[in-house]
Amino acid sequence: MLLASFRSIRHVLAAAALSAAVFGAVPASAQVKGLELIAPASPGGGWDQHARAVQQVLQKLDLASGVQVVNIPGAGGTIGLAQFVTAKKRSPSLLVGGQIMVGAIITNKSPVSLDQVTPLARLTGEYTGVVVPADSPITSLQDLLTKFKSDPGSVSWGGGSAGGSDQILAGLIARKTGVEPTGINYVATAGGGELLSAILGGHITVALGGYNEFAPQIEAGKLRAIAVSSPERLPGVATPTLREQGVDLEFVNWRGVFAQGTLKAAEKKQLDEMMGKLAASPEWKEILTQRGWIDQYQPADRFAAFLQAERGQIEATLTDLGLVK
C-alpha cells in the first residue's frame, strides 16, 4: 500500500516535470524556457524591433532563456496571426502585434481574430512620422497638402498594411483637410524595410511610419521629416507637429504582446508576471528612451479590456473614412 503511494507520487512529479519542460519552469515566477517570439512582419519594422527588444531584455534579466525571434510577414500581421493560432507548439510562444493588426483583421476579413489569442501586455506607443525623400520638391507639410488637395491621386501615401494605423492616419489627414478619404492613393507595404526601400527609391510620394524607424535616414540626410503626429515636438527633434501646421490632429500607434488562446491559468500568470517585470525594469525603460517609444504598459486583464474597446473604435473609424464597407 505504501509502495503504491510512493509510485503514485512519483508519477505525479514526473508529469509535473514534463509540463514544466514543455511550457516553462514551475513555479510561476521561474524562468520561461525555449520562448518563441513571432514578429508578424518583415525585419526592420516596428513589430520586429519590439520582438528583438523584448528578446534582449528577457534574456538579460534571466526571465527567459533560448528566446528565438521568428518573422512571418504579410497581410498586416494576419498571416503570422493565423499561423500562431493554428500551430501546435510544445514550447511557449508569444505574438507581437498592435493597432495595425486590429485594422488589418477587419479590412482583410481575416478568418482568424484576436478572440483566438490571449492579450498579454500592451507595451508601447509611438508617434507617426510623415517623411519624403531628401531630394523631393516637397519641403513642408503645406507643400504636400497643396499637391494633395489639387490632385489627390497624384500623392502616393506609403505605409504599413491596408487598414492599419498608417492608412487610418492618412484618412484622418484627408478628412481634416477637406479631401475625401476614399480618394487616397495608399500603397501598403509588408514592413519597415519594404517601406524604406519604397520611399528612398522615390517610388512613393510620402511615407508614414513610426518616427524612430525613419530616424537614422533622417539624421543621415536621406529623408526629410515634414511632420510628426505627437501633441508637441518630440524631445531633441525639430520636426513640427501636424497641429502646429494647421492639421488639428494627434495620433499614437500602440504595440503589445499576445499569448496563445489555450493557456492555463498558471501559464498565463507566469507570462503576465514575466512581462510585468520586463516593463518595470531599467533595461526596458532605457530602450524606451533610446527608441522614442512611449511607455503604455498594461498587464493582461487591463490590456484585454482596452483591446475590446479599441476594436470597436477602429472599426467605426475605418467605416467612417470609407475604408471598409
KEKE-3310 file (N, C-alpha, C; in steps of 0.2 Angstrom, whole numbers, plus 5000, padded with zeros to 4 digits):
npx = (5004:5009:5020:5014:5008:5020:5024:5013:5015:5027:5024:5015:5024:5033:5025:5022:5035:5037:5027:5033:5044:5039:5032:5038:5047:5042:5039:5027:5034:5046:5060:5056:5057:5065:5057:5048:5046:5035:5036:5026:5029:5041:5059:5065:5055:5042:5036:5045:5056:5052:5050:5063:5069:5061:5066:5080:5079:5072:5081:5092:5088:5086:5074:5069:5075:5084:5078:5069:5067:5055:5051:5036:5030:5016:5000:4996:5000:4991:4994:5004:4997:4987:4995:5000:4989:4985:4995:5002:5011:5025:5033:5033:5025:5024:5016:5019:5011:4998:4990:4989:4987:4974:4966:4969:4964:4950:4949:4955:4946:4949:4950:4954:4955:4958:4951:4955:4967:4977:4977:4991:5001:5000:5012:5020:5018:5019:5023:5018:5029:5029:5036:5047:5057:5074:5078:5066:5054:5044:5044:5039:5024:5014:5017:5015:5001:4995:4998:4991:4977:4975:4976:4972:4975:4988:4997:5005:5003:5013:5014:5011:5001:4986:4972:4978:4986:4993:4986:4974:4978:4982:4969:4963:4970:4967:4953:4953:4958:4949:4948:4941:4942:4942:4948:4961:4977:4984:4998:5001:5013:5024:5031:5044:5056:5053:5045:5054:5063:5054:5052:5064:5069:5061:5048:5036:5026:5026:5029:5023:5025:5032:5041:5054:5058:5062:5071:5086:5088:5084:5093:5104:5102:5095:5081:5068:5059:5043:5032:5026:5015:5013:5007:5015:5031:5044:5056:5072:5070:5067:5057:5041:5024:5009:4998:5004:5005:4993:4984:4973:4976:4981:4990:4993:5002:4999:5008:5009:5009:5004:4998:4996:4979:4975:4980:4983:4978:4989:4999:4996:4998:5011:5017:5012:5017:5030:5031:5027:5038:5048:5043:5044:5058:5074:5082:5072:5066:5077:5078:5066:5068:5079:5073:5063:5050:5034:5029:5017:5012:5002:4995:4989:4975:4970:4974:4967:4954:4956:4958:4946:4938:4945:4945:4932:4932:4941:4935:4924:4930:4937:4926:4919:4928:4927:4935:4932:4918)
npy = (4994:5006:5007:5008:5021:5029:5026:5032:5046:5048:5047:5058:5068:5066:5069:5083:5088:5085:5094:5106:5106:5107:5120:5129:5133:5128:5136:5149:5161:5157:5155:5156:5144:5141:5151:5157:5171:5178:5189:5197:5202:5209:5210:5224:5233:5240:5230:5220:5226:5228:5214:5210:5218:5215:5201:5204:5210:5201:5190:5196:5199:5186:5181:5173:5160:5154:5162:5165:5174:5175:5179:5182:5188:5198:5203:5213:5207:5197:5185:5179:5179:5170:5158:5157:5155:5143:5134:5120:5120:5114:5122:5137:5152:5168:5182:5197:5211:5224:5240:5241:5228:5225:5233:5227:5215:5217:5224:5215:5205:5194:5176:5172:5179:5191:5186:5173:5173:5176:5192:5199:5209:5226:5236:5248:5265:5274:5289:5294:5297:5309:5308:5312:5309:5316:5323:5327:5338:5343:5351:5354:5352:5359:5361:5347:5346:5355:5350:5338:5342:5348:5338:5323:5310:5311:5310:5298:5288:5280:5266:5255:5240:5238:5246:5248:5257:5267:5270:5274:5286:5293:5294:5302:5314:5318:5319:5330:5340:5342:5333:5319:5304:5291:5294:5293:5288:5275:5265:5250:5241:5228:5229:5238:5238:5236:5248:5258:5256:5259:5273:5278:5275:5283:5279:5281:5295:5300:5294:5286:5281:5274:5286:5284:5273:5279:5288:5286:5287:5300:5308:5305:5312:5307:5306:5318:5324:5330:5331:5326:5316:5319:5327:5338:5344:5332:5327:5334:5335:5343:5343:5349:5347:5340:5347:5360:5364:5367:5356:5349:5337:5323:5308:5291:5276:5260:5246:5228:5212:5196:5180:5162:5156:5145:5145:5139:5144:5145:5146:5158:5167:5166:5171:5183:5189:5189:5198:5209:5211:5214:5226:5235:5236:5244:5241:5240:5252:5260:5256:5261:5275:5276:5272:5281:5277:5277:5274:5263:5253:5239:5227:5210:5208:5221:5225:5217:5222:5235:5232:5227:5238:5246:5239:5241:5255:5256:5249:5257:5269:5266:5263:5275:5283:5277:5266:5253:5243)
npz = (5000:5005:4996:4984:4985:4985:4972:4965:4969:4963:4949:4948:4950:4940:4929:4931:4930:4916:4911:4915:4907:4894:4894:4903:4918:4934:4950:4945:4945:4940:4927:4910:4898:4882:4874:4861:4850:4839:4826:4816:4803:4791:4794:4802:4804:4815:4823:4822:4828:4841:4845:4845:4855:4866:4867:4870:4883:4891:4891:4896:4909:4914:4914:4904:4893:4879:4869:4854:4839:4827:4810:4802:4789:4781:4775:4785:4797:4799:4793:4801:4813:4810:4808:4821:4829:4824:4825:4833:4846:4856:4864:4874:4866:4860:4852:4844:4841:4836:4835:4821:4817:4822:4813:4801:4802:4801:4788:4780:4781:4789:4793:4805:4822:4835:4845:4847:4853:4868:4876:4882:4886:4884:4878:4872:4864:4849:4840:4824:4810:4796:4781:4767:4752:4753:4742:4737:4729:4738:4753:4764:4776:4771:4757:4753:4756:4748:4735:4737:4739:4727:4717:4722:4719:4714:4724:4732:4746:4757:4768:4782:4782:4773:4780:4792:4805:4799:4787:4792:4798:4787:4781:4791:4790:4777:4779:4788:4780:4770:4760:4751:4760:4753:4741:4742:4737:4742:4747:4752:4762:4767:4778:4789:4782:4768:4766:4768:4757:4747:4749:4749:4737:4729:4725:4730:4736:4749:4765:4779:4796:4811:4820:4825:4817:4805:4809:4808:4794:4792:4800:4793:4782:4771:4771:4773:4786:4788:4796:4812:4822:4835:4851:4854:4850:4848:4860:4857:4844:4829:4820:4816:4823:4817:4821:4824:4811:4806:4805:4814:4824:4833:4835:4840:4839:4845:4853:4857:4866:4863:4870:4867:4864:4872:4885:4901:4918:4927:4918:4911:4921:4924:4912:4912:4924:4920:4909:4916:4925:4915:4909:4920:4922:4923:4911:4901:4901:4897:4884:4879:4880:4871:4859:4857:4861:4869:4885:4888:4896:4900:4911:4908:4910:4910:4898:4890:4892:4887:4873:4869:4868:4859:4847:4843:4841:4831:4820:4818:4815:4803:4795:4795:4788:4775:4772:4774:4770)
capx = (5000:5014:5024:5009:5008:5026:5024:5008:5018:5032:5020:5013:5030:5036:5020:5024:5042:5036:5023:5037:5049:5035:5030:5042:5048:5037:5033:5025:5039:5053:5062:5052:5062:5063:5052:5047:5043:5033:5036:5022:5031:5047:5064:5067:5049:5041:5035:5052:5060:5049:5051:5070:5070:5059:5071:5086:5078:5070:5087:5097:5085:5086:5067:5068:5081:5083:5072:5070:5063:5053:5047:5031:5026:5011:4993:4995:5001:4986:4997:5008:4992:4984:5000:5001:4983:4984:5001:5003:5018:5027:5036:5029:5026:5021:5015:5020:5006:4996:4984:4989:4984:4967:4963:4970:4959:4944:4949:4956:4941:4953:4947:4956:4955:4961:4947:4958:4973:4976:4980:4996:5003:5001:5019:5022:5015:5024:5020:5020:5032:5027:5043:5048:5064:5078:5078:5059:5052:5040:5049:5035:5018:5009:5018:5011:4994:4993:4998:4986:4971:4974:4975:4973:4978:4995:5001:5005:5005:5016:5013:5010:4996:4979:4968:4982:4986:4996:4981:4970:4981:4981:4962:4961:4973:4962:4946:4954:4960:4944:4949:4938:4947:4942:4952:4968:4981:4988:5002:5003:5019:5024:5035:5048:5062:5050:5043:5060:5065:5050:5052:5071:5069:5056:5043:5030:5027:5027:5029:5020:5028:5035:5046:5060:5060:5064:5076:5093:5089:5083:5099:5109:5100:5092:5074:5066:5053:5039:5028:5025:5009:5013:5004:5020:5038:5047:5062:5078:5068:5065:5051:5035:5019:5003:4994:5007:5005:4986:4980:4971:4976:4987:4989:4998:5001:5002:5010:5009:5011:4999:5000:4991:4972:4974:4984:4980:4978:4995:5004:4995:5000:5019:5019:5009:5022:5036:5030:5027:5045:5051:5041:5046:5065:5078:5084:5067:5065:5082:5076:5060:5071:5083:5069:5057:5044:5030:5028:5010:5011:4996:4995:4985:4967:4968:4975:4961:4948:4957:4958:4939:4935:4949:4942:4926:4933:4945:4931:4920:4934:4938:4919:4918:4933:4925:4940:4929:4911)
capy = (5000:5012:5007:5011:5028:5032:5026:5037:5052:5048:5048:5065:5073:5066:5073:5090:5089:5085:5100:5112:5106:5110:5127:5133:5130:5129:5139:5154:5166:5154:5157:5153:5141:5140:5155:5159:5177:5179:5196:5195:5207:5208:5213:5231:5237:5241:5224:5216:5229:5226:5207:5209:5222:5210:5196:5206:5211:5195:5186:5200:5198:5179:5179:5168:5158:5152:5166:5165:5178:5172:5184:5179:5194:5198:5205:5217:5203:5192:5178:5177:5178:5163:5153:5157:5152:5136:5130:5116:5120:5111:5127:5144:5156:5174:5186:5204:5214:5231:5243:5239:5221:5226:5236:5223:5209:5220:5226:5208:5200:5188:5171:5172:5186:5192:5182:5167:5173:5179:5198:5198:5215:5232:5239:5255:5268:5278:5294:5293:5302:5310:5309:5312:5309:5322:5327:5329:5345:5344:5353:5356:5349:5363:5358:5341:5347:5359:5345:5333:5345:5350:5332:5318:5304:5312:5309:5291:5288:5273:5264:5248:5236:5241:5246:5249:5264:5272:5271:5277:5292:5296:5296:5307:5320:5319:5322:5336:5345:5343:5328:5313:5299:5286:5296:5292:5283:5272:5260:5246:5238:5222:5231:5244:5238:5237:5255:5262:5255:5262:5280:5280:5274:5288:5275:5284:5302:5302:5288:5286:5276:5276:5291:5281:5269:5284:5292:5285:5290:5307:5310:5304:5317:5304:5308:5324:5324:5336:5332:5321:5316:5320:5333:5343:5342:5327:5330:5335:5334:5349:5342:5352:5343:5341:5353:5366:5366:5368:5350:5348:5330:5319:5301:5286:5269:5256:5239:5224:5205:5191:5173:5158:5156:5139:5145:5138:5150:5146:5148:5165:5170:5166:5175:5190:5192:5190:5204:5215:5213:5217:5233:5239:5235:5249:5240:5241:5259:5263:5255:5266:5281:5276:5271:5286:5274:5279:5268:5262:5246:5237:5219:5206:5209:5228:5225:5214:5227:5240:5229:5226:5245:5248:5236:5244:5261:5256:5248:5263:5274:5263:5263:5282:5285:5274:5262:5247:5243)
capz = (5000:5005:4990:4978:4986:4983:4965:4963:4970:4958:4943:4948:4950:4933:4925:4933:4926:4909:4909:4915:4901:4888:4894:4907:4924:4939:4950:4940:4945:4937:4921:4904:4894:4875:4872:4854:4849:4832:4823:4810:4798:4789:4798:4802:4806:4822:4827:4823:4833:4848:4847:4847:4861:4871:4867:4873:4890:4894:4892:4901:4916:4915:4914:4899:4890:4872:4866:4847:4835:4820:4806:4797:4786:4776:4776:4791:4803:4799:4791:4807:4817:4808:4810:4828:4831:4822:4826:4839:4849:4863:4868:4874:4860:4860:4846:4844:4837:4839:4831:4813:4816:4823:4807:4795:4803:4799:4781:4776:4783:4791:4796:4812:4825:4842:4850:4847:4857:4875:4877:4887:4889:4880:4879:4870:4859:4845:4836:4817:4806:4789:4778:4760:4751:4754:4736:4735:4729:4744:4758:4770:4775:4767:4750:4752:4756:4742:4730:4738:4738:4720:4714:4727:4716:4712:4730:4734:4753:4758:4775:4783:4779:4772:4786:4798:4808:4794:4782:4796:4799:4780:4780:4795:4787:4772:4782:4791:4775:4766:4754:4753:4761:4748:4735:4744:4734:4748:4745:4758:4762:4772:4784:4789:4777:4762:4766:4767:4751:4743:4750:4747:4729:4726:4722:4733:4737:4756:4769:4786:4800:4817:4819:4826:4811:4800:4812:4805:4787:4793:4803:4788:4777:4766:4772:4776:4790:4787:4802:4817:4825:4843:4853:4854:4847:4852:4863:4853:4837:4826:4816:4818:4823:4812:4824:4823:4804:4804:4805:4821:4824:4836:4834:4843:4837:4851:4851:4863:4865:4864:4871:4864:4867:4876:4891:4908:4922:4929:4912:4910:4927:4923:4907:4914:4928:4916:4906:4921:4927:4909:4908:4926:4923:4920:4905:4896:4901:4893:4877:4878:4879:4865:4853:4857:4862:4874:4890:4888:4898:4904:4912:4904:4911:4908:4891:4887:4892:4882:4867:4867:4866:4854:4841:4841:4839:4824:4815:4817:4811:4796:4791:4794:4782:4769:4770:4774:4769)
cpx = (5004:5018:5020:5008:5014:5026:5019:5011:5023:5029:5018:5019:5033:5031:5021:5030:5041:5032:5028:5042:5045:5034:5035:5043:5043:5041:5032:5031:5046:5054:5058:5058:5060:5058:5053:5043:5041:5032:5032:5023:5038:5052:5064:5061:5048:5040:5041:5056:5058:5051:5059:5072:5067:5064:5077:5085:5076:5077:5092:5095:5085:5078:5065:5074:5079:5078:5074:5065:5061:5049:5043:5027:5020:5004:4992:4996:4996:4989:5000:5003:4989:4989:5001:4995:4982:4989:5000:5010:5019:5031:5032:5030:5022:5021:5015:5014:5004:4990:4984:4986:4976:4963:4964:4965:4952:4944:4951:4951:4944:4949:4949:4956:4958:4957:4950:4965:4972:4980:4985:4998:5003:5008:5020:5017:5020:5020:5023:5023:5030:5034:5043:5056:5068:5078:5071:5058:5047:5045:5045:5028:5013:5011:5014:5004:4991:4993:4992:4979:4970:4973:4977:4977:4985:5000:5000:5008:5007:5015:5013:5004:4990:4975:4971:4982:4989:4990:4976:4972:4980:4974:4960:4964:4969:4956:4947:4956:4955:4944:4945:4943:4947:4946:4959:4971:4986:4991:5004:5009:5019:5028:5040:5053:5059:5048:5049:5063:5061:5051:5059:5072:5065:5050:5036:5032:5029:5026:5027:5023:5030:5041:5053:5063:5063:5071:5083:5094:5088:5089:5104:5108:5097:5084:5073:5059:5049:5034:5028:5018:5008:5010:5009:5027:5041:5054:5068:5076:5065:5059:5045:5029:5014:4999:4997:5006:4997:4982:4979:4970:4982:4985:4995:4997:5004:5004:5010:5011:5005:5001:4994:4984:4971:4978:4980:4981:4985:5000:5003:4998:5008:5021:5017:5015:5029:5036:5030:5034:5049:5049:5043:5054:5068:5080:5079:5066:5070:5081:5071:5063:5075:5079:5064:5051:5040:5028:5020:5008:5005:4996:4989:4977:4966:4969:4969:4955:4949:4956:4951:4936:4939:4947:4936:4927:4937:4940:4926:4924:4935:4931:4918:4922:4932:4930:4938:4921:4907)
cpy = (5006:5013:5010:5018:5031:5032:5031:5044:5053:5050:5055:5070:5072:5070:5080:5092:5090:5092:5106:5112:5109:5117:5131:5130:5132:5131:5145:5159:5163:5156:5153:5150:5140:5144:5157:5166:5178:5186:5195:5200:5206:5211:5220:5235:5237:5235:5220:5219:5228:5219:5206:5213:5218:5204:5198:5207:5205:5190:5189:5199:5191:5177:5174:5166:5155:5155:5166:5170:5175:5177:5180:5185:5193:5199:5208:5212:5197:5185:5175:5175:5171:5157:5152:5154:5145:5131:5126:5115:5117:5116:5133:5148:5162:5178:5193:5207:5221:5233:5241:5232:5221:5228:5231:5217:5211:5221:5219:5203:5193:5182:5169:5179:5185:5188:5175:5167:5176:5186:5197:5204:5220:5235:5246:5258:5272:5283:5293:5299:5303:5312:5309:5311:5316:5326:5329:5336:5348:5345:5354:5352:5353:5362:5352:5342:5350:5354:5340:5336:5346:5343:5326:5312:5305:5311:5302:5291:5281:5272:5257:5245:5240:5240:5247:5256:5269:5274:5275:5285:5296:5298:5301:5314:5322:5323:5329:5342:5345:5339:5322:5307:5293:5287:5295:5287:5280:5266:5256:5242:5232:5224:5237:5244:5239:5245:5259:5262:5259:5270:5282:5280:5279:5285:5277:5291:5304:5295:5290:5280:5278:5280:5288:5276:5273:5288:5292:5288:5298:5311:5310:5309:5313:5305:5314:5323:5330:5337:5326:5321:5317:5326:5339:5340:5337:5329:5329:5334:5340:5349:5345:5346:5345:5347:5360:5369:5366:5362:5348:5341:5328:5312:5296:5279:5264:5249:5235:5217:5201:5184:5169:5157:5150:5139:5143:5144:5151:5148:5156:5169:5171:5171:5182:5193:5193:5196:5210:5217:5216:5224:5237:5239:5242:5248:5241:5249:5263:5262:5260:5273:5281:5276:5277:5283:5276:5273:5268:5255:5245:5229:5216:5208:5216:5229:5222:5218:5233:5238:5229:5233:5247:5245:5239:5251:5261:5254:5254:5269:5272:5264:5271:5285:5282:5269:5254:5248:5237)
cpz = (5000:4999:4984:4979:4984:4975:4962:4963:4964:4951:4943:4947:4943:4928:4925:4929:4919:4907:4910:4909:4895:4889:4898:4914:4929:4946:4945:4940:4941:4930:4915:4900:4887:4872:4864:4853:4841:4831:4817:4805:4796:4794:4797:4804:4813:4826:4828:4828:4840:4850:4849:4853:4867:4872:4871:4881:4894:4896:4897:4908:4918:4917:4909:4896:4883:4868:4858:4844:4829:4816:4801:4794:4782:4779:4783:4797:4803:4797:4797:4812:4816:4810:4817:4831:4830:4823:4833:4841:4855:4867:4869:4868:4861:4853:4847:4839:4839:4835:4824:4812:4817:4816:4801:4796:4800:4791:4777:4777:4785:4795:4803:4815:4832:4847:4851:4851:4864:4875:4883:4890:4883:4882:4878:4865:4855:4841:4829:4814:4799:4786:4770:4759:4752:4748:4733:4734:4735:4750:4765:4770:4771:4759:4749:4752:4750:4736:4731:4737:4730:4715:4718:4725:4714:4718:4732:4742:4755:4766:4776:4780:4778:4778:4792:4800:4803:4789:4786:4797:4792:4779:4785:4793:4782:4774:4785:4786:4770:4760:4756:4754:4756:4742:4737:4740:4739:4745:4751:4757:4768:4778:4783:4783:4770:4761:4765:4760:4746:4743:4747:4740:4725:4722:4725:4735:4744:4760:4776:4790:4806:4816:4820:4820:4806:4802:4809:4798:4788:4795:4798:4782:4771:4765:4775:4780:4790:4793:4806:4820:4832:4845:4853:4851:4851:4855:4858:4846:4834:4822:4819:4818:4818:4815:4823:4816:4801:4803:4812:4823:4828:4835:4836:4841:4843:4849:4858:4861:4867:4865:4867:4868:4872:4882:4897:4912:4925:4924:4911:4915:4926:4918:4909:4919:4925:4913:4910:4923:4921:4909:4914:4926:4920:4913:4899:4896:4897:4886:4875:4876:4872:4859:4852:4858:4869:4879:4890:4891:4902:4905:4908:4904:4909:4900:4887:4886:4887:4875:4864:4865:4860:4847:4838:4838:4832:4819:4813:4813:4804:4792:4790:4788:4776:4767:4771:4773:4773)
residu = (MET:LEU:LEU:ALA:SER:PHE:ARG:SER:ILE:ARG:HIS:VAL:LEU:ALA:ALA:ALA:ALA:LEU:SER:ALA:ALA:VAL:PHE:GLY:ALA:VAL:PRO:ALA:SER:ALA:GLN:VAL:LYS:GLY:LEU:GLU:LEU:ILE:ALA:PRO:ALA:SER:PRO:GLY:GLY:GLY:TRP:ASP:GLN:HIS:ALA:ARG:ALA:VAL:GLN:GLN:VAL:LEU:GLN:LYS:LEU:ASP:LEU:ALA:SER:GLY:VAL:GLN:VAL:VAL:ASN:ILE:PRO:GLY:ALA:GLY:GLY:THR:ILE:GLY:LEU:ALA:GLN:PHE:VAL:THR:ALA:LYS:LYS:ARG:SER:PRO:SER:LEU:LEU:VAL:GLY:GLY:GLN:ILE:MET:VAL:GLY:ALA:ILE:ILE:THR:ASN:LYS:SER:PRO:VAL:SER:LEU:ASP:GLN:VAL:THR:PRO:LEU:ALA:ARG:LEU:THR:GLY:GLU:TYR:THR:GLY:VAL:VAL:VAL:PRO:ALA:ASP:SER:PRO:ILE:THR:SER:LEU:GLN:ASP:LEU:LEU:THR:LYS:PHE:LYS:SER:ASP:PRO:GLY:SER:VAL:SER:TRP:GLY:GLY:GLY:SER:ALA:GLY:GLY:SER:ASP:GLN:ILE:LEU:ALA:GLY:LEU:ILE:ALA:ARG:LYS:THR:GLY:VAL:GLU:PRO:THR:GLY:ILE:ASN:TYR:VAL:ALA:THR:ALA:GLY:GLY:GLY:GLU:LEU:LEU:SER:ALA:ILE:LEU:GLY:GLY:HIS:ILE:THR:VAL:ALA:LEU:GLY:GLY:TYR:ASN:GLU:PHE:ALA:PRO:GLN:ILE:GLU:ALA:GLY:LYS:LEU:ARG:ALA:ILE:ALA:VAL:SER:SER:PRO:GLU:ARG:LEU:PRO:GLY:VAL:ALA:THR:PRO:THR:LEU:ARG:GLU:GLN:GLY:VAL:ASP:LEU:GLU:PHE:VAL:ASN:TRP:ARG:GLY:VAL:PHE:ALA:GLN:GLY:THR:LEU:LYS:ALA:ALA:GLU:LYS:LYS:GLN:LEU:ASP:GLU:MET:MET:GLY:LYS:LEU:ALA:ALA:SER:PRO:GLU:TRP:LYS:GLU:ILE:LEU:THR:GLN:ARG:GLY:TRP:ILE:ASP:GLN:TYR:GLN:PRO:ALA:ASP:ARG:PHE:ALA:ALA:PHE:LEU:GLN:ALA:GLU:ARG:GLY:GLN:ILE:GLU:ALA:THR:LEU:THR:ASP:LEU:GLY:LEU:VAL:LYS)
# end
